[in-house]
Amino acid sequence: MISSIWLSVRFWRYLCQLLLAGFMLTACAQQHVLYRADGTEVFANDYPLMDLHRNLPASLNYLDRAYGLASTPPNCPSYYAANWGGYRPESRALDSCSIGLIDILRDYDDDTKKKCECVIVLKDRNIKREDILKRKNKLATVKLFTKGKDGSLKTVRGFLEYERDALVGQKSRILNRNFEEICHGEMTFSIGEGGFDLSCYEGNVRAKGVLSISSFFKKIHAVGSGALDTGEVFAFVTRLNDDQIDFQYPNFPE
């Protein structure tokens, strides 16, 4: 009992820090100048990517020394790594990003892993991949469960596209492994009871249910559970790999 309360307090404290840091750290990027390939200048906070990752703007405070930023490409799970000082920090950032991506895409095929390999975005103040800095939405891994009236269970690995890490209603999409749309609509992320209302399978089916944010081994993830208007169970878990889902939610989606 005491352990559960302690974990709950830590979780709430983490989320409060997350929200506060999002406002404070974004301001840190406002005066950092970056250079495009043609030599023109642009402020770092002009790029949407700085708003998507709460700790990224603060790392730009080290642009006065050798600096490197690596990230996944657009239309891939959102992940980055930054490094600074010493010899070739951009290579160290690329290595760190690639190591982290191994865990994220553990349950995905080699084609997806190849498509989503980390690349260098910034070398010192020089922009190498402006398309990544312009990224406006986040993607997370997701496992989708549908359970028929006869009890048969189908699972699909894919991706959840959403606007930002915030406990608010926002436009979202569920994509398959090939990044093709399965569902689109609204999701309201909440520590308590949020919800989702989606149009799925080319608009032929509607999915509605509850949605909540949880934590497992420091992995903040979303758990959705509801039904299709055909009567089938419709549920999903984001960010966790298959082994973690089996451990944390052994009977999911029941």
N, C-alpha and C positions, 0 to 999 in steps of 0.2 A: 504493500500500500504506500509506504513512504517512498519507495523507489519510483512508483508511478507518478506520485505528486512531484517529485524532484525532476523527472523527465519532462513533465508537463510545463513546469516553471521554466526549465531551460529552453523548451520549444517556443514558448511565448516570448521569452527574452530575445531569442534569436530572431524571430520575426519582427519584433519592434526595432531591433538594431538594423535589420535589413531595410525596413521602410525609411528609417531616419537616414541611413547611409546613402540611400538612393538620392535624396535631395541634396545632401552635403557634398557628396563626391562628384556629382554632375557639375557643380559649380567650379570644382577644381580644374576642369578642362577648358574653361571659357577663354583663357588667354594663351593657350598653347597653339602655336603656329605649326602647320604641317605644309609640306611642299609636294605638289603634283609633279608628274613626269615632265611637264612642260615648264616647270619652274614657278608657276603661279602659287600664291599662298592661300591657305584656307585655315580657318579655325577648327580645331579638333571637335568642338561641341556642335559644329554644323552637321556632323554626321550622326545619323540615328543610332549607330552601333554603340555610341557612348552612353545612350540612355538605356540600352537593353541590358548592359552588364554593369552592375552597381559599383564594382571595384575597379573597373577599367580606367575611368578618368583619373583616379588617384595615381595609378602607375605612370601616367604621363608627366608627373612631377619630376621624373628622372630623365627627361629628354635632354638635359644639359650634359649628359654623358652618352656613351654608346648604348643604344636601346634597340630592342627587338620585340615585335608583336606578331604572333601567329594565331590563326583562327581557322575554323572550318569554313568551307565555301557557303554561299547562299544556298537555300533549299536543302540544308543538312542540319543535323542537331547542333544547336548553338553551343559553341565551346571555344575558349581562347586561352592563351598563355602569354605572359609578358616577362621579359628579362632585361636586365640592364647592367652596365659596367663590365669590365673584363674584356675577354676576347670573344668576338662574334656572338653577342647576346641574342641576335636573331636566330642563330642556329640552335642555341639552348632553348629558346622559346618554342621553336618548331619541334624539338625533341619532347619537351614537356607536354605540348598540345597533343602530339601523336600518342604518347603513353596514356594520357587521359582518355583519348578517343577509343583505345582498345577496350576499355571497360564499358564505355557507353554503347558501342556497337557489337558487343560480345555475341549477341544472338542474331546477327544479321549476316547476309551473304557477302561473298568477296567483292562482288560488283558494287554493292553499296559502300563497303569499306574503302574501295578504291576511289569512288566518286567523291567521298567525303573526307579524303585525306587533308590534313592541316596544311596550310600554305602560309608563307610570310606575307604579312599585311603592311607592316612598317619596319623599315630599317633606319634607325636614327629618326630623323624627322621626315624622311622620304616615304611617300606613299607608293606601295607596290601593287596593292589590290584595292582600288577605290570602290569597286562594286561591293566588296564585303563591308566596307565602312558605311555604305549606303543601305545596308540591310535594315528593314523596318520591322520585321516580325521574328519571333523566336520559334524554334522547333525543339521538341522533346521526343524521345522515344516513347512509344505507347504499345500496349498489348490490348487488343480488343477481343471481347468475349461475347458470343451470342449463343443462347441456349433455347432450343426449340421446345415446343409443348410436349414432345415425346422424350425430353430429357437429353437429347443429343447436344453435345457442346462443340462449337467451332471457335477457333482462335486465329487471330491475324496479327502479325507484327507490322507496325507502321510508325507513323509520326503524328504528333499533335502540333499544329501550328496555332499560335496565339499571339496577342499583341505585346504583352509585357508581364513581368513578375509583379503582379499587384492583385490585391484581394478585391477585385471589382468585376463587374460584368464586361465582357469583351467578345469581339468576333473571333471565332475559332474554326478550325477545320481539322478533320481526321483524314490522314492520307495513308495509302498502303505503302508497301516496300518500294514500289516504283514511283512514289510521290504523286500518285493519282488520287484525286479526291474520292473519299468514301462518304463523308458527311460534312456539312457546313451549318453554321448557325451561331447561337449565343451560349457562352458558358460564364457562370458566375463563380469565381474561386473564393472559397471561404474556409476559415478554420472550423467554423461550425457547419451549418448546412447551407451549402450553395446549391447550384443546380445547372442543368443543361437542357437545351431545347434545340434539336438538330434535325435538319432535313437530310436524309441518307439515300444512297443507292439511286442517284439521278432524280431525286425528289419523289420517289415512289413510296418511301417509308419515312415516318416521323419517329424520332427517339427523344424521350423525356426522362428525367430522373434527377437524383440528388448528386452533389459533387462536393467533396471535402478535401482539404489539404492535410497531409500527415507527414510524419518523419520516421525514417528507419535507417539506422547506422549513418546518421547525418545526411541522408538523402531526402530532401524535401520532394514530395511527389503528390500527385492528385489521384483520387480514387472516385470513379463515377459508377453509379449503379441505377438502373432504371429498366425501361421496357420500350420495345417498338410498338407501334399502334397495331401491329399484327398479333401481338400477344407474346412475342418472344422476349426473353431476358436480354438486355443490352447493357454491357458493363465494360469498364476499361481501367487500367492502371498505367500511369506514366512513370518514366525514368528508371524503374526497377528492371533488372534483368530477370530471366525466367526463374533462376534458382532463388532469387530474393523474393519474388512473388510467391513461389511455392512454400517458402519458409514463413513469410509474414502473413499470407492469406491462403492457407492450405486448402480451403474449401471454396475459394472464390470461383464464381460469383454468388454462391448461395449465402 
